[in-house]
């Protein structure tokens, strides 16, 4: 029986069902080998030799495949039909050959299928081939490049820009897109302009809206009505004239459907319609593929197999009738730059099976399949037909002219099933319908209204528009979009708010650093050209080691030069580059970098390893002025100025709220020579309730926070104090003499408000639950029997119940009781003897492994 290997157990289960008992189908559980995450795994000085290591989790899966090959001496590699799938097959073959599980007479073949259906799998088994070497070389080149950038550039960031986490070949370019868009928005100056609309009435009493397009005989451009005065003059010009319909023109129009999905467009549409992130989308699509519902979901292709086209046309005819089936099938050509190895589009495997028929229970999978199904069916449907009407209304003296437009749907075509979403929807006047309007008839004025507008900055990226931009630039590939967008969020370089991607200060700093010192390597054109070279490698037209060598020669020099920079040089460069953001000009013309505290020092960006970037005074430590990184005056979400905001007085103390490097906090009193660390308490996010704005924190809230930690009372069983407090991981109670004491028992509270209200009964219950959940650890163990004080050295000797049976305890010595001795019969003399024997052996057992380890090291040294 041949051994067939696929990536996932779900896929293995489905394929096993199709192949039957004549095959053994096993899963590799993804990649089985990777480069160890340490320096030296790729050796540029040795023709880029790569040191691969079987992951610890993968060893058992490789062993299972190796064991199966002992009985069935044939291996069929059936991993996914793309570069990553080819790489997994290559890794498996290499790992099995290294184990000598593949012998000289073991047939090894590679099969690929675009869909997990019986027909596709059976057909693939009839057409085996060998592992595609150029595809593997393309994978090796990408893996080496990503490793070299990550392991050579990231340490430069750590040493020259403390607080930064990592850099990546494509990740950093993607981050640059988001940061530069944010800078565009910050630099944007809104421009005012006006428009004028009139509500008109036909002789039959039907109303319609028209827009002013000509004034004083001249065509109006966008900014011609620059202010309210100009708009009011335009309103008077219309109001003082009679209007007549000068022309009415109706033109037929049509709309064609969008192409079927490929990876990028699926991610974009799922984001627009459902707010699904790229990772969430691909996870749901993966499960649909493994269940056999859709074709392979990582593809740049939009063409559809002939049998699928005929299946779609049959489904359209059956569901909607002949009118919705075009006379000939629609053909789509790939427009993607640097298209990856050709695959079919993402489509259902059964065109007659909609989401309801399949009864998919998972919400994400159900709505994603419905989206794919409708888009695929619509792509082969007849065009939508409509009639667009434009009416020109003007005055007899030709001084004013207005335009009214609208459309009427004549045949809905593909729109009956599906309409593509828009990234930033714009109301189109043509979407409205018009009443019957005849040339030459009067148009009565019901109202004439001026409207003020301002130009808008470019919108922040969503995951959908970011993927679209990366695709346009030729950066990244279908299999990488989701991980790239996810990584920059996981690194805290970018946050997602209302589906928009906003750069964090850390991400902004990394981008400025890289664009100043590694500009070439975060360049859009350079990255796209490198992707094109890697595509050439996959096509067999370029040697991958030559690509790596050209990249490394220049990159190594750039790394060396950057390491020669001092942190001061780096920070000054960043200060200058980010000056418009962190030191914007003052309205009074004074120096924006002059310290507002001492009036002498110069403000500059500084970094701390734990807290990241902040703004500090050059006169430190004499002047300890700091403020959060970013523009002065507090950020727009908090309203807290750099020097903090005084909330009021309590007794003789000023109560402040500050924006610190680790977030907002409240403070009692000022920092003075005698009071360098006044009482402080962090302000929890969304406290006292979700959506509560930080600028609404008042004196009452601050005093409530500063009352923490709150002593609830003494525990009724042991008299040890019980506290309620807010910590690093949220609200909690602590059973210990003080909140600063290490140890004790901590138990989480459900919400922040409970910190101020929880009583002793509830606290005792939570502490007991916590102790029970960890098997009693943390509770004071009670002796089975107390024998008294040690006769020679003093100190209580007790018999305790342990995890592995009863034992004698004296100070730090624990001696296990022999099985033939009943704890109730043990005498002090016997206990002392057991203690002495245990102490002679080295005291506590946990010391023993350390001794063995030392012995091994000495033995190794002797060798």
HUMOFEN-V920622 format. One record per helix or strand. SS is the DSSP state (h for helix, s for strand). FROM is the first residue (numbers start at 0). TO is the last residue. Records with the same first field share a line. If there is no record, write none. Layout:
BEGIN
SS=FROM-TO, FROM-TO
END
This chain:
BEGIN
s=1-5, 22-26, 32-34, 41-42, 48-49, 51-53, 73-76, 106-109, 114-114, 128-128, 191-200, 206-214, 217-218, 242-254, 260-260, 293-294, 324-324, 345-345, 347-347, 380-380, 383-394, 399-410, 441-441, 443-453, 493-496, 499-502, 593-593, 601-607, 611-616, 625-627, 644-649, 652-659, 662-667, 679-681, 709-713, 720-726, 729-734, 744-747, 784-788, 795-801, 804-809, 812-815
h=8-21, 43-45, 58-70, 82-97, 117-124, 132-159, 170-186, 227-238, 262-273, 277-289, 305-319, 321-323, 354-357, 362-378, 412-415, 428-430, 462-472, 477-489, 504-516, 518-521, 523-537, 543-562, 566-576, 578-581, 693-695, 698-705, 753-756, 759-772, 822-824, 827-839, 844-861
END
